[in-house]
Amino acid sequence: MPIPIHFLKRLEALGIRHEDVEERFVRGTGPGGQKINKTSSTVWLRHRSTGIEVRCQRERSQSVNRETAWAELVARLEARRTGALAQARFEREAARRRTRQKSRGQKVRMIEAKKHRAGHKANRGRVGLGD
């Protein structure tokens, strides 16, 4: 059974080949009696390089479960990609803020704070013997 085209396009946009996804059909668990014990309607997908696994057993139909599992896998892969992009953007922005030049007001406040602190330290001295 071929993978739906819209999932293939989304995978291609992420730069992921569908051959990198392992797909298996296994018997489900839980209530259902003889029907669940005899049919392999649970769909299990695993993206080999990232290790992301999806298992779907929501419906009795294997094809519906397969569609749902592919949708969830692609959504997780997209979320992982956008999370990595957001993290990289945050790190670039933090580095830019760290290395940018201070404003004139910031410099004045910093020097005033240093002078204030130096005044406190100047008042320190040796403790006398109480003569």
N, C-alpha and C positions, 0 to 999 in steps of 0.2 A: 504494500500500500504506500503510495508516494506521500511525501510531506506536503502539506498545503502550501501553495505558492506564496501567500502573503507572509508566512513564517520564513520561507527561504529568502525572501527579499529583506526582511528585517535582520536575519542572520548575516546576509551579505553586507548590509550596511554597517554591521558591527565588525566585519572582517573575520567572521567565523564560518568555517566550512561545515556543512551538515554531516560530513563524514566523521567529524570530530565528536559527534554525539552518539553515544551508545544507547540503543533502544531495545528494551526487553518487555515481554508480556508475561506477567506472572499471576499466579492465583492470589486472590485477595484474602483478607482476614476479616474476622468479625462475624456478626450475625448474617444469616442468609442460607444456612443449611446446605443441602445438596448442591444447589445452584452455584454457590460461591466456591464450593470445594471442587467442582468439576470444570469450571471455565476459567480461562486466564484473561480476565477483563481488566486487571490492574496494569497500568502502563508505568514503566520505570525508565526515566531518561537520565543520562549522566554525561556532562560535558567533560571530556577527558583532561584537557589542559587546566581548567579551573577547579575541577572536582565538584562542581555544583550538581546536586542530584535533585530530581523531582519525581515524586511518586503520586499517581492519581488513581483513586478508586471511588470517586464520588457517584458515578452512575453505573448502571448495569451494563451499558453498552461500551464495548472496547473502543469503538471509533470516537465516541463522544469523550471518553476518558483520554484518548490519544490527543485529540484536539485541545483539550483543557491542559494537558501536561505540556504540550509544545508551547502554548500561550504563556504558561507560568515560567517555563525555562527561558524563553526569549525575554520576558519581562525581568527576570532576575539578572540575566546577562546585561541587559540595557541599564538596569539600576546600578550594577557593579561598574559599568563603564562611566556613567554620569557621576557616580560617587568619586571615582578616581580623578575625573576631570575637575570636579569641584575642589577636591583636596589639592590638586596641583595649582589651581587658580588661587586658592587661599594661601598656599605657601609662597607663591610669587608676590602676592599682595603684601604679606607679612614682611618679606625681605625688602620690598620697596619702601615700606613704612620705616623699617629699621635703618635703612641707609640714606633716607632723604635728608636734606639739609634742614637744620632747625630754623624756625622763624626768629625774627629779631626779638619779639616779645619773649619767646621761650629762652633765648640766650640771656636776656636781662634778668628774668626770674631765676634762672639757674645760677647766675653770678651773685645775685642778692642772697640766695639760699646758702651759697658757699661762704659768703662773708658773714652771714648770721651764725653759721655753724663754727666758723673760725673764731668768732667772738666768744662763744661758749667755751671752746677749747682753750682759749687764751686765759680764761679765768681759773683754769685748773692749775694746780701747783702742788708742791710737796706739802704734806701735812706737817705742821710744826710740832715740837715736843711739848708745847704748853708752858713754856718758860714765862 
